[in-house]
Amino acid sequence: MSELPDIPADCPVLIAGPTASGKSALALRIAESGGGVIVNADAIQVFANWRILTARPSVEDELRARHALYGHVAGDADYSVGHWLREVAPLLAGPERPIIVGGTGLYFSALTNGLAQIPPTPPDIRDEANARVATHGFRSLLAELDSETAARIDRLNPMRVQRAWEVLRATGRPLADWQDETPPPLLPLDQARPLLVDADRDWLNTRIARRFDQMLDLGALDEARANLDGWTHENLSTKAIGAPELIAHLRGELSLEEARSRATIATRQFAKRQRTWFRSKMGHWHRYRPDSA
């Protein structure tokens, strides 16, 4: 289970797995042994305003191998899987083989299965969706989706539910209809080595708790303080796990220990959702279990 398959030096590598499972370390190991550029496939690690809290590769790791698509987007900017695909396309054709690593399953799905060409959401509809979620919760949007779309998306993921609702509201067509018109993928799965980091749940939960403490030691609270002015839940970058809790602490709404506890629980819940998604969508990927897991 912990053995890596044979990976030719010119073959693209895909590494998916839940948060704190050691994906980045594995990517670095492969890059140093066989060459390649490490490409981010995490929807929140693209943002410049969070480094510590999103566990982006350290400066030292970035010196050991070339990294791309990390921390290059302003914290108040919109960013979607469509943006990511456009930015990853030239890296697929570049001189270095890509080692694409992250925990955002939708990115890997769009890369290897294709992405429907859906028009962008108008700002007024995005505002309407944000207001609905703030007042009634994301499940109020889920209730208005068609059955086919609801069956396909991750119904526990507020971002995915809101996106599906926005598509229906903006275009008059269900997301499932757009998906059925998906163009060919940029990187078919049989042209890459797909690896799924399959860590034991208890081992992973221990790492999650330890890692958040390490983030605090490294200055995550100062990082949150730098994001305090202008903080708004409408920015995608505020979805960083632990960010709302640390902001609440800085506003005097939670003690630091309460913020730490809630952030750790939120991270565990997020990892559980990731593991569920990976099991349902990536059953045919090569499973890699870290030696200590």
C-alpha positions in Angstrom: 0.0 0.0 0.0 2.9 2.4 0.8 4.9 1.5 -2.3 5.0 4.0 -5.1 4.4 2.8 -8.7 7.1 3.2 -11.3 7.0 6.8 -12.4 9.0 7.6 -15.6 10.8 10.9 -15.4 8.7 12.4 -18.2 5.3 11.3 -16.9 3.0 13.9 -15.3 2.2 13.0 -11.7 -1.1 13.8 -9.9 -1.1 13.7 -6.0 -4.4 14.1 -4.2 -5.3 13.6 -0.6 -6.9 15.1 2.5 -5.4 18.0 4.4 -2.3 17.3 6.5 -1.7 13.9 4.9 1.8 14.7 3.6 1.0 15.4 0.0 3.5 18.2 -0.4 6.3 16.2 1.1 5.6 13.4 -1.4 5.6 15.8 -4.3 8.9 17.2 -3.2 10.4 13.7 -2.9 9.3 12.9 -6.4 10.6 16.2 -7.8 14.0 15.8 -6.2 14.4 12.2 -7.3 13.0 12.5 -10.8 12.7 16.2 -11.6 9.6 18.3 -12.3 7.7 21.4 -11.3 5.4 21.1 -8.3 2.0 22.6 -9.3 -0.6 23.6 -6.7 -4.1 22.1 -6.9 -5.5 23.6 -3.8 -8.2 26.2 -4.1 -7.1 28.3 -1.1 -3.3 28.0 -1.4 -3.5 30.2 -4.5 -4.2 33.2 -2.4 -1.4 35.5 -1.4 -2.8 36.6 2.0 -2.5 33.2 3.6 0.7 31.2 3.7 1.0 29.8 7.2 -2.7 29.0 7.7 -3.0 27.2 4.4 0.2 25.2 4.9 1.7 26.4 1.6 5.2 25.1 1.0 7.9 26.8 3.0 10.5 29.1 1.4 13.1 26.4 2.1 11.0 23.8 0.2 10.5 26.2 -2.7 14.3 26.4 -3.0 14.6 22.7 -3.3 12.3 22.4 -6.4 10.3 24.8 -8.6 6.8 25.5 -7.4 3.9 27.1 -9.4 0.5 28.6 -8.8 1.0 29.1 -5.0 0.1 32.4 -3.4 -0.2 34.3 -6.7 -3.8 35.6 -6.4 -4.9 38.7 -4.4 -6.9 37.8 -1.3 -9.9 39.8 -2.5 -9.9 38.4 -6.0 -12.3 35.8 -7.5 -10.7 32.5 -8.5 -12.3 29.4 -9.9 -11.5 26.0 -11.4 -11.7 27.7 -14.8 -9.0 30.2 -13.8 -6.9 27.3 -12.5 -7.2 25.3 -15.7 -6.2 28.2 -17.9 -3.1 28.7 -15.7 -2.1 25.1 -15.6 -2.4 24.5 -19.3 1.0 26.1 -20.3 2.6 24.1 -17.4 1.5 20.9 -19.0 3.3 21.9 -22.2 6.4 23.2 -20.5 9.9 21.8 -20.4 9.5 20.3 -16.9 7.0 17.5 -16.2 4.2 18.7 -13.8 3.7 17.2 -10.4 0.3 18.4 -9.6 -0.6 18.2 -5.9 -3.5 19.4 -3.7 -6.7 18.6 -1.9 -9.3 20.2 -4.2 -10.9 17.2 -5.9 -12.8 19.4 -8.4 -9.5 20.6 -9.9 -8.3 17.1 -10.6 -11.7 16.1 -12.0 -11.8 19.1 -14.3 -8.2 18.4 -15.4 -8.7 14.8 -16.2 -12.3 14.8 -17.3 -12.8 18.2 -18.8 -14.7 21.3 -17.6 -18.0 22.6 -18.9 -17.7 26.1 -20.4 -20.2 27.9 -18.1 -20.6 31.7 -18.3 -19.2 33.6 -15.3 -21.7 34.5 -12.6 -22.9 38.2 -12.7 -22.0 40.1 -9.6 -25.6 40.8 -8.7 -26.5 37.1 -8.6 -23.3 36.4 -6.6 -24.5 39.1 -4.1 -27.9 37.5 -4.0 -26.5 34.1 -3.3 -24.2 35.4 -0.6 -27.1 37.2 1.1 -29.2 34.0 1.0 -26.5 31.9 2.5 -25.8 34.5 5.2 -29.5 34.7 6.2 -30.8 31.2 5.6 -27.7 29.0 5.2 -26.5 27.2 2.0 -29.1 24.4 2.4 -31.8 26.9 1.3 -30.0 27.0 -2.1 -29.7 23.2 -2.2 -33.4 22.9 -1.9 -33.9 24.8 -5.2 -31.5 22.7 -7.3 -32.7 20.1 -9.8 -32.4 16.5 -8.8 -29.7 15.6 -11.3 -27.4 18.4 -10.3 -28.0 17.7 -6.6 -27.0 14.1 -7.1 -23.7 15.0 -8.8 -22.3 17.7 -6.5 -20.9 17.5 -3.0 -24.0 18.5 -1.1 -22.1 19.0 2.1 -19.8 21.6 0.5 -21.4 25.1 0.7 -19.2 26.5 -2.1 -20.2 23.7 -4.6 -23.9 24.1 -3.7 -23.8 27.9 -4.1 -21.9 27.5 -7.4 -24.6 25.2 -8.7 -27.4 27.6 -7.6 -25.6 30.5 -9.2 -25.3 28.7 -12.5 -29.0 27.8 -12.5 -30.0 31.4 -11.5 -27.7 33.1 -14.1 -28.2 30.8 -17.1 -31.6 29.2 -16.6 -30.0 25.9 -17.1 -29.0 23.3 -14.5 -25.3 22.7 -13.8 -25.8 19.1 -14.9 -26.9 20.2 -18.4 -23.7 22.3 -18.8 -21.6 19.4 -17.5 -23.1 17.1 -20.1 -21.5 19.4 -22.8 -18.0 19.1 -21.3 -15.1 19.4 -23.8 -12.1 16.9 -23.8 -9.8 17.1 -20.8 -6.4 18.8 -20.8 -4.7 15.8 -19.2 -6.5 12.4 -19.6 -5.9 10.2 -16.6 -4.2 7.5 -18.6 -1.5 10.0 -19.6 -0.4 10.6 -15.9 0.4 8.7 -12.7 -2.4 9.4 -10.3 -1.6 8.9 -6.6 -4.1 9.2 -3.8 -2.6 9.6 -0.3 -4.7 7.3 1.8 -3.9 8.1 5.5 -5.5 6.4 8.5 -8.1 8.6 10.1 -6.7 8.6 13.6 -3.2 9.2 12.4 -4.5 12.1 10.3 -6.5 13.6 13.1 -3.4 13.6 15.3 -1.4 15.4 12.6 -4.2 18.0 12.1 -4.1 18.9 15.8 -0.4 19.1 15.9 -0.2 21.0 12.7 -2.5 23.8 13.9 -0.4 24.2 17.0 2.6 24.5 14.7 0.8 27.1 12.6 0.2 29.2 15.8 3.9 28.9 16.7 4.9 30.0 13.2 2.7 33.2 13.4 -0.8 32.2 12.1 -2.3 34.7 14.5 -0.2 37.5 13.1 -1.2 36.4 9.7 -4.9 36.6 10.7 -4.3 40.0 12.2 -3.0 41.2 8.8 -6.3 40.1 7.3 -8.5 41.7 10.0 -9.1 45.0 8.2 -11.6 44.6 5.4 -12.5 41.1 6.5 -15.6 39.9 4.6 -17.0 36.4 4.2 -17.7 37.2 0.6 -14.0 36.7 -0.4 -13.1 33.1 -1.3 -9.8 33.5 0.5 -11.7 33.7 3.9 -12.6 30.0 3.5 -9.1 29.1 4.7 -9.7 26.6 7.5 -9.1 28.3 10.8 -9.3 31.8 9.5 -12.8 32.6 10.8 -11.9 31.2 14.2 -8.7 33.3 14.5 -10.5 36.4 13.3 -13.2 35.8 15.9 -10.5 35.6 18.6 -9.0 38.8 17.4 -12.4 40.5 17.7 -12.7 39.3 21.2 -15.5 36.8 20.4 -13.5 33.6 21.3 -10.5 32.8 23.5 -7.5 31.6 21.7 -8.0 28.1 23.1 -11.6 28.1 21.9 -10.5 29.3 18.5 -7.8 26.6 18.4 -10.4 23.9 19.3 -13.0 25.0 16.8 -10.4 25.3 14.0 -9.1 21.8 14.7 -12.6 20.4 14.6 -13.3 22.3 11.4 -10.2 20.9 9.8 -11.1 17.3 10.8 -14.6 17.8 9.3 -13.0 19.1 6.1 -10.6 16.2 5.9 -13.6 13.8 6.4 -15.4 15.4 3.5 -12.3 15.2 1.3 -11.8 11.5 2.1 -15.5 10.8 1.3 -15.1 12.6 -2.0 -11.9 10.9 -2.9 -13.3 7.4 -2.2 -16.3 8.1 -4.4 -14.5 9.8 -7.3 -10.9 8.3 -7.2 -11.4 4.6 -6.5 -9.2 3.7 -9.5 -6.3 5.9 -8.4 -3.2 4.2 -7.0 -3.5 4.4 -3.2 -0.4 5.5 -1.3 -0.2 5.2 2.4 2.5 7.1 4.3 4.8 4.7 6.2 3.8 6.2 9.6 0.1 6.0 8.8 
